[in-house]
Amino acid sequence: MEDIIKTLLDYGCKLTPYNFNDKPVLFCLAVHVSDPKEIWHIANLCNDESLGVGQPQYDKDVPCLYFPACVLDAVSFKQIVDA
């Protein structure tokens, strides 16, 4: 997960934890999206870098692109919050 986070941060993505499950509470990796065109760029980056983040979902209310397959542990959660 650290490599995925580092690659996205190096690309200039604004990362955040995203709560996608209530019982148990689970957080996954998410990227803030200010323009829908960014989704295409993020998808290409994930594909080009073979990041293996799984199928993303889009939350228009936040707005962010989140990756339920990238469940955050305590270390990766802290890495994102500290970035």
C-alpha positions in Angstrom: 0.0 0.0 0.0 2.9 2.4 0.7 4.0 2.3 -2.9 0.5 3.0 -4.1 0.2 6.0 -1.8 3.7 7.3 -2.7 3.0 7.0 -6.4 -0.3 8.9 -6.1 1.2 11.6 -4.0 4.1 12.0 -6.4 1.6 12.5 -9.2 0.0 15.3 -7.2 -3.1 13.6 -6.0 -4.8 14.8 -2.8 -5.4 11.6 -0.8 -7.9 11.0 2.0 -9.2 8.0 3.9 -12.8 7.1 2.9 -15.2 5.3 5.2 -16.9 2.8 3.0 -18.2 0.3 5.6 -20.0 0.8 8.9 -19.8 -2.6 10.6 -16.9 -3.1 11.0 -15.7 0.4 10.3 -13.4 0.3 7.3 -11.5 3.0 5.6 -10.1 2.7 2.1 -7.8 4.9 -0.1 -9.5 7.8 -1.8 -8.4 10.6 -4.1 -10.2 14.0 -4.1 -11.4 14.9 -7.6 -12.0 18.6 -8.4 -12.8 18.0 -12.1 -14.3 14.9 -13.6 -11.4 14.8 -16.2 -9.1 13.9 -13.3 -10.8 10.5 -13.1 -9.4 9.6 -16.5 -5.9 10.8 -15.5 -6.0 8.8 -12.3 -7.3 5.7 -14.1 -4.4 6.0 -16.6 -1.8 6.4 -13.9 -3.1 3.4 -12.0 -3.1 1.3 -15.2 0.3 2.6 -16.4 2.0 2.0 -13.0 0.2 -1.3 -12.5 -0.9 -0.2 -9.1 -3.5 -2.9 -8.6 -6.0 -0.7 -6.8 -9.1 -2.6 -8.0 -12.3 -1.1 -9.4 -12.8 2.5 -8.2 -16.1 4.0 -7.1 -17.0 7.7 -7.4 -18.7 9.6 -4.7 -20.1 12.8 -6.2 -21.1 14.2 -2.7 -17.5 14.4 -1.5 -16.3 14.4 -4.5 -13.7 11.6 -4.6 -12.7 8.5 -6.3 -12.3 5.7 -3.8 -10.9 2.2 -4.0 -12.7 -0.3 -1.8 -10.0 -2.9 -2.6 -7.4 -0.7 -0.9 -8.4 -1.1 2.8 -6.2 1.0 5.0 -4.4 -0.4 7.9 -3.1 1.9 10.7 0.3 2.6 9.0 -1.3 3.5 5.6 -4.0 5.5 7.3 -1.4 7.6 9.1 0.7 7.9 5.9 -2.3 9.5 4.2 -3.3 11.8 7.1 0.3 13.0 7.5 0.8 13.7 3.7 
